[in-house]
Amino acid sequence: MATILLIVIYIAFIGLGIPDSLFGTAWPAIYTEFGLPISFASFVTVIISCGTIVSSMASAKVIGRFGTNRVSAFSTAMTAAALLGFSCSGSLIAMCLFAVPLGLGAGAIDTALNNYVALHYSATHMSFLHCFYGIGVTVSPYILSLVISGNHRWRGGYKIAFGLQLVITLVLLFTLPLWSKAHGSENTSDGKEMKTLTFREIIQIPGVKLMWCLFITSCAIECTCGGWGSTFLVEYKQILPEHAAKIIMYYYAGMALGRFLSGVLAARLNSWQIIKIGQCILGAALVILLLPLPAFLSAVGLFMVGLGNGPLFPNFNYLTPQNFGEEVSQSVIGTQMAASYVGIMAAPAVCGILGQNISMGIFPVYLLVFYCIMLITTHRVRTVLAHKPQR
């Protein structure tokens, strides 16, 4: 039962990834059709991020009342409805309205499933979980590329994505009873009931704010590379746009490979050891990007950024019950997801402003700042957690 349920959870995480890369890929066709400035995409993406933050913060109370299975199914249905709404939208205002359920649904799924896997499965399964997110992120742009030149254009891509999301919703609905059969009620591994903490109670737990910082730095590096890596290659390294696009594919491939290898290594190493290896690879990658090396080595550098940074997020998540106790992990992980989306929303925007006003040569320096903060915070959080009373 536990294995079948794990497969269902993996499928649900593919659904989490499907909408995340669809809007950015479709935006060039959308703003052309609607006659909008390029920068107006931020209205939609910020609303999605804000919705995700809100639902992440409220997730512990909602999941405690309705259960991970029902929350996951309902939230996936919300994202499916939002995708259908996007496909029918005739204005930016309509897209902003449908961005609300898309963000709320994504935040709830992310928080619920990350905590569930951290409690009931191994670190290997957590890393593989995020590999399946990578499948979802990859699938939707590919689908869009097949239909965007046809009669339905970008709307056809959204309708296909809606169909996939609807199928995933039905899978989750039909397997609702499986959750209790596989792992029983929503309790910890030792039978204790989950506690729902207030934000004030969470922030007083030693080490929580430091872990927030780690999530922000990792997600800032991930999304800044995805959002501005291509522009850095074109504007600063003088690489042709079509070649730059292929190099960014290597970056995402490195991220997926890093998470896969993390799952393999988890059988021999603990999460902190994997995090250390990832941070070492990430540091070497940033050196390659900083040095005045031939342009083709930038592909190696960005691949290594993905390879090193990719395993950090799933391992940070997996450590939550160990760091703070299983009974409060749902509450804590909700705030960690919210912190992640702060980094996702703010860091790329600031990099764009700096690149426009200074030069895109600031790109690797900007990443290095987050990396240095990450290293200092990692050392500090391990010290704090080592001196915490054992739960």
ZITA-V87296 format. One record per backbone hydrogen bond with DSSP energy under -1.0 kcal/mol. CO is the residue of the C=O (numbers start at 1). NH is the residue of the N-H. Records with the same first field share a line. If there is no record, write none. Layout:
BEGIN
CO = NH ; NH
END
This chain:
BEGIN
1 = 5
2 = 6
3 = 7
4 = 8
5 = 9
6 = 10
7 = 11
8 = 12
9 = 13
10 = 14
11 = 15
12 = 16
13 = 17
14 = 18
21 = 25
22 = 26
23 = 27
26 = 30
27 = 31
29 = 33
30 = 34
31 = 36
37 = 40
38 = 41
39 = 42
40 = 43
41 = 45
42 = 46
43 = 47
44 = 48
45 = 49
46 = 50
47 = 51
48 = 52
49 = 53
50 = 54
51 = 55
52 = 56
53 = 57
54 = 58
58 = 62
59 = 63
60 = 64
61 = 65
62 = 66
63 = 67
67 = 71
68 = 72
69 = 73
70 = 74
71 = 75
72 = 76
73 = 77
74 = 78
75 = 79
76 = 80
77 = 81
78 = 82
79 = 83
80 = 84
81 = 85
82 = 86
83 = 87
84 = 88
91 = 95
92 = 96
93 = 97
94 = 98
95 = 99
98 = 102
99 = 103
100 = 104
101 = 105
102 = 106
103 = 107
104 = 108
105 = 109
106 = 110
107 = 111
108 = 112
109 = 113
110 = 114
111 = 115
112 = 116
113 = 117
114 = 118
115 = 119
116 = 120
117 = 121
122 = 126
123 = 127
124 = 128
125 = 129
126 = 130
127 = 131
128 = 132
129 = 133
130 = 134
131 = 135
132 = 136
133 = 137
134 = 138
135 = 139
136 = 140
138 = 142
139 = 143
140 = 144
141 = 145
142 = 146
143 = 147
144 = 148
147 = 150
152 = 155
154 = 158
155 = 159
156 = 160
157 = 161
158 = 162
159 = 163
160 = 164
161 = 165
162 = 166
163 = 167
164 = 168
165 = 169
166 = 170
167 = 171
168 = 172
169 = 173
170 = 174
171 = 175
173 = 176
175 = 178
177 = 181
178 = 182
179 = 183
180 = 184
185 = 187
188 = 191
192 = 188
198 = 202
199 = 203
202 = 205
205 = 208
207 = 211
208 = 212
209 = 213
210 = 214
211 = 215
212 = 216
213 = 217
214 = 218
215 = 219
216 = 220
217 = 221
218 = 222
219 = 223
220 = 224
221 = 225
222 = 226
223 = 227
224 = 228
225 = 229
228 = 232
229 = 233
230 = 234
231 = 235
232 = 236 ; 237
233 = 239
240 = 244
241 = 245
242 = 246
243 = 247
244 = 248
245 = 249
246 = 250
247 = 251
248 = 252
249 = 253
250 = 254
251 = 255
252 = 256
253 = 257
254 = 258
255 = 259
256 = 260
257 = 261
258 = 262
259 = 263
260 = 264
261 = 265
262 = 266
264 = 267
265 = 268 ; 269
270 = 274
271 = 275
272 = 276
273 = 277
274 = 278
275 = 279
276 = 280
277 = 281
278 = 282
279 = 283
280 = 284
281 = 285
282 = 286
283 = 287
284 = 288
285 = 289
286 = 290
287 = 291
291 = 293
294 = 297
295 = 298
297 = 301
298 = 302
299 = 303
300 = 304
301 = 305
302 = 306
303 = 307
304 = 308
305 = 309
306 = 310
309 = 312
311 = 315
312 = 316
313 = 317
314 = 318
315 = 319
317 = 320
319 = 323
320 = 324
321 = 325
327 = 195
328 = 332
329 = 333
330 = 334
331 = 335
332 = 336
333 = 337
334 = 338
335 = 339
336 = 340
337 = 341
338 = 342
339 = 343
340 = 344
341 = 345
342 = 346
343 = 347
346 = 350
347 = 351
348 = 352
349 = 353
350 = 354
351 = 355
352 = 356
353 = 357
354 = 358
359 = 362
360 = 363
362 = 366
363 = 367
364 = 368
365 = 369
366 = 370
367 = 371
368 = 372
369 = 373
370 = 374
371 = 375
372 = 376
373 = 377
374 = 378
375 = 379
376 = 380
377 = 381
378 = 382
379 = 383
380 = 384
381 = 385
382 = 386
383 = 387
END
